[in-house]
Amino acid sequence: MKEILFLLLLLLVVLSLAFQLTLSVAVFDSQSASLLPHAHESFNISYIQMKNAASCSYLVVISTSCSSPRYTTDQISIAFGDAYGNQIYSPRLDDPSSGTFESCSSDTFQINGPCAYQICYVYLYRSGSSGWKPDTVKINGYNGRPVTFYYNTFIPRDTWYGFDLCNNAASSYKVTAQKCLLLVILGFVLSFLL
């Protein structure tokens, strides 16, 4: 009787692990599909609220593609943040007189703003007629690991354009937490059976 109970429990655990693996693959696939930048027509800077009184510093490195125009005279803005509504905004990153955003170059900016957790979205805004094609945007924050967003496409004029991976990050965490709970339960059950 004990062996049958053990086999049923083992079968249940194997089926549960298979389900968790399938769910993990589905979440990974949904994240891969969302890794392309997109326009955010309803993104409005006026809605940005400083929820934290503290101010933190962020190091932002933007690499301009070699297929971008040699230089741009366009005004470039950036907004980024976390899944909890903490948003950082810089209205003007460019400085045409200093060679900012020349093709095949990287520019580093120190931007101060409200303290955020893991950065999970970034939007760039371009105003002007020169055109500009960023390759990557890397953000080093205070309360999270560095994150790199891969653009490699021209930024449309007068449109917030970028990534919002906040919902996918929450889904990924949920699946990871479920896996941990399942392993704890499995260890607990096996410790009684062995």
C-alpha positions as CSV (number, residue, x, y, z in Angstrom):
1,M,0.0,0.0,0.0
2,K,2.8,2.4,0.9
3,E,4.5,1.7,-2.5
4,I,1.3,2.6,-4.4
5,L,0.9,5.8,-2.5
6,F,4.5,6.7,-3.2
7,L,4.1,6.0,-7.0
8,L,0.9,8.1,-7.1
9,L,2.6,10.9,-5.3
10,L,5.6,10.6,-7.6
11,L,3.3,10.7,-10.7
12,L,1.6,13.8,-9.3
13,V,4.9,15.5,-8.8
14,V,6.2,14.6,-12.3
15,L,2.9,15.9,-13.9
16,S,3.1,19.1,-11.9
17,L,6.7,19.7,-12.9
18,A,5.8,19.1,-16.6
19,F,3.0,21.6,-16.3
20,Q,5.3,24.2,-14.7
21,L,7.9,23.6,-17.5
22,T,5.2,24.2,-20.1
23,L,4.0,27.3,-18.3
24,S,7.6,28.6,-18.2
25,V,8.1,28.1,-21.9
26,A,4.8,29.9,-22.6
27,V,6.0,32.9,-20.5
28,F,9.4,32.9,-22.2
29,D,7.7,32.9,-25.6
30,S,5.5,35.9,-24.7
31,Q,8.5,37.8,-23.5
32,S,10.3,37.1,-26.7
33,A,7.4,38.4,-28.7
34,S,7.3,41.6,-26.8
35,L,11.0,42.4,-27.2
36,L,10.4,44.6,-30.2
37,P,10.1,48.4,-29.6
38,H,6.7,49.9,-30.2
39,A,4.9,53.3,-30.2
40,H,3.1,54.2,-27.1
41,E,0.5,56.7,-28.4
42,S,-1.1,57.3,-24.9
43,F,2.1,57.8,-23.0
44,N,1.9,61.2,-21.4
45,I,4.6,62.8,-19.4
46,S,2.1,65.0,-17.5
47,Y,1.0,61.8,-15.7
48,I,4.4,61.2,-14.1
49,Q,4.3,61.5,-10.4
50,M,7.2,61.5,-8.0
51,K,6.0,58.9,-5.5
52,N,9.2,58.8,-3.5
53,A,10.7,61.8,-1.8
54,A,14.2,60.3,-2.2
55,S,16.2,61.0,-5.3
56,C,18.4,58.4,-6.9
57,S,21.0,58.6,-9.7
58,Y,20.8,56.4,-12.8
59,L,23.6,55.8,-15.3
60,V,22.2,55.6,-18.9
61,V,24.3,54.5,-21.8
62,I,22.8,55.0,-25.2
63,S,24.6,53.5,-28.3
64,T,23.8,54.9,-31.7
65,S,23.7,52.6,-34.6
66,C,26.3,52.8,-37.4
67,S,23.4,53.0,-39.8
68,S,22.1,56.1,-38.1
69,P,22.7,59.5,-39.8
70,R,26.3,60.8,-39.1
71,Y,24.8,63.2,-36.5
72,T,21.4,64.4,-35.4
73,T,20.1,67.8,-34.5
74,D,16.9,66.3,-33.2
75,Q,15.8,66.8,-29.6
76,I,15.9,63.4,-27.8
77,S,14.0,62.7,-24.5
78,I,13.9,59.6,-22.3
79,A,11.4,58.2,-19.8
80,F,11.9,55.0,-17.9
81,G,10.7,53.3,-14.7
82,D,9.6,50.3,-12.8
83,A,6.4,48.3,-12.4
84,Y,5.3,50.3,-9.3
85,G,4.8,53.7,-10.9
86,N,8.2,55.2,-10.2
87,Q,9.1,57.1,-13.4
88,I,12.3,59.0,-14.4
89,Y,12.1,61.6,-17.1
90,S,14.8,63.6,-18.8
91,P,13.4,66.2,-21.3
92,R,16.5,66.7,-23.3
93,L,19.6,64.4,-23.6
94,D,21.0,65.8,-26.9
95,D,23.6,68.5,-27.3
96,P,24.4,68.9,-31.1
97,S,27.4,71.1,-30.3
98,S,29.1,68.3,-28.3
99,G,28.6,65.5,-30.9
100,T,25.9,63.6,-28.9
101,F,24.3,60.7,-30.7
102,E,26.8,60.6,-33.6
103,S,26.6,57.3,-35.6
104,C,28.7,54.4,-34.2
105,S,29.1,56.1,-30.8
106,S,28.0,55.6,-27.2
107,D,26.9,58.4,-24.9
108,T,26.6,58.2,-21.2
109,F,24.2,60.3,-19.1
110,Q,23.7,60.6,-15.3
111,I,20.0,61.2,-14.7
112,N,18.5,61.9,-11.3
113,G,15.0,61.1,-10.4
114,P,12.8,59.2,-8.0
115,C,14.2,55.9,-6.6
116,A,12.8,53.0,-8.6
117,Y,13.0,49.2,-8.2
118,Q,13.9,47.1,-11.2
119,I,13.7,49.1,-14.4
120,C,11.3,47.4,-16.8
121,Y,10.3,50.0,-19.3
122,V,11.9,52.7,-21.4
123,Y,10.6,55.1,-24.0
124,L,12.5,57.5,-26.2
125,Y,11.1,60.6,-27.9
126,R,12.5,62.3,-30.9
127,S,11.5,65.8,-32.1
128,G,13.1,67.1,-35.3
129,S,13.7,66.2,-38.9
130,S,17.3,64.7,-38.9
131,G,16.4,61.2,-37.8
132,W,18.1,59.0,-35.3
133,K,18.6,55.2,-34.9
134,P,19.7,54.0,-31.4
135,D,21.2,50.5,-31.1
136,T,20.9,49.9,-27.4
137,V,19.8,51.7,-24.2
138,K,21.4,50.4,-21.0
139,I,20.2,51.6,-17.6
140,N,22.0,51.1,-14.3
141,G,19.7,51.8,-11.4
142,Y,20.0,52.0,-7.7
143,N,17.6,49.2,-6.7
144,G,18.0,46.7,-9.5
145,R,20.4,45.0,-11.9
146,P,21.4,46.8,-15.1
147,V,19.0,46.3,-18.0
148,T,19.7,46.7,-21.7
149,F,16.9,47.4,-24.3
150,Y,17.7,46.6,-27.9
151,Y,16.3,49.1,-30.4
152,N,18.2,48.9,-33.6
153,T,15.5,50.8,-35.4
154,F,14.8,54.4,-36.2
155,I,12.7,56.4,-33.7
156,P,9.6,57.8,-35.2
157,R,9.2,61.6,-35.0
158,D,7.0,63.0,-32.2
159,T,6.1,59.6,-30.7
160,W,7.2,57.9,-27.5
161,Y,8.8,54.7,-28.7
162,G,10.2,51.8,-26.7
163,F,9.6,48.9,-24.5
164,D,7.3,48.0,-21.6
165,L,8.3,44.6,-20.1
166,C,6.8,45.3,-16.7
167,N,3.9,42.8,-17.0
168,N,6.2,40.1,-18.4
169,A,8.6,40.5,-15.5
170,A,5.7,40.0,-13.0
171,S,4.6,36.9,-14.9
172,S,8.1,35.5,-14.9
173,Y,8.4,36.1,-11.1
174,K,5.1,34.3,-10.5
175,V,6.2,31.2,-12.4
176,T,9.6,31.2,-10.5
177,A,7.8,31.5,-7.2
178,Q,5.5,28.6,-8.1
179,K,8.5,26.4,-9.0
180,C,10.2,27.2,-5.7
181,L,7.0,26.3,-3.7
182,L,6.6,23.1,-5.7
183,L,10.3,22.1,-4.9
184,V,9.8,22.8,-1.2
185,I,6.7,20.6,-1.1
186,L,8.4,17.9,-3.0
187,G,11.4,18.0,-0.6
188,F,9.0,17.9,2.4
189,V,7.1,14.9,1.1
190,L,10.2,13.0,0.1
191,S,11.8,13.5,3.5
192,F,8.9,11.7,5.1
193,L,8.9,8.8,2.6
194,L,12.6,8.1,2.8
